[in-house]
């Protein structure tokens, strides 16, 4: 997998847990039930963005 520029921002997580275990790099984790992104692990594959029904995970260039 190739690294890309940018990052994924978390905006309005509703704790639905649909993104759990979806990240192939294990870049997602939770703090007080809300999803967070470990940017040192994220490769911008967008699996989490596609999985989020609330559009709380947003790609930022």
N, C-alpha and C positions, 0 to 999 in steps of 0.2 A: 504494500500500500504506500502510496506517495503522499508526502506532507503537502498541505496547501496553505495559502495565506489566509488570514482572518481568524475568526473564532465564533463560537456559538454562545449567545447570551441567553440567560434564563430570565424570563419576564412573565411573572404571573403563574407560577407553578401552583396547580390545584391539588397536588398530592394524589393523583389518580393511579400512579405507579405503572403506567403503560410503557414507560421507557426503561423500567428495571430490566437488567440483564440483556438489553438490546445492543449495547456498545461493544464492538469487538475488541476495543483497547482498554476497556474498564475505566473509562475516563469520567463516568458519572458516579456520583456518590450523594448521600443525603445528609443534611444537617437539619435537625428538628423536623424531619419529614419532607423538607423541600429539597428538590434536586439541585445539585451544584456540578460544575464541570471542572475537572482537573486539566487545565490547559497544557500542562507538560505532557499529557498522555493523548490528548485529542488530536486526531488526524483529519478532522472535518469530513468524515465519510457521510454524514448527514442521516445516519440511521435513526438517531434520536429525534431529529427534526421531523422526519417522516412518521415516526411512531407516535408523536405527541398529538392527541386529539384536540387539545386546547390551544395549540400553537404557542406554547410557553417557551419552547426552545427555538431560537431565531438565529439564522446565520448572519454574521456581520462581516463585511469586507474590510 
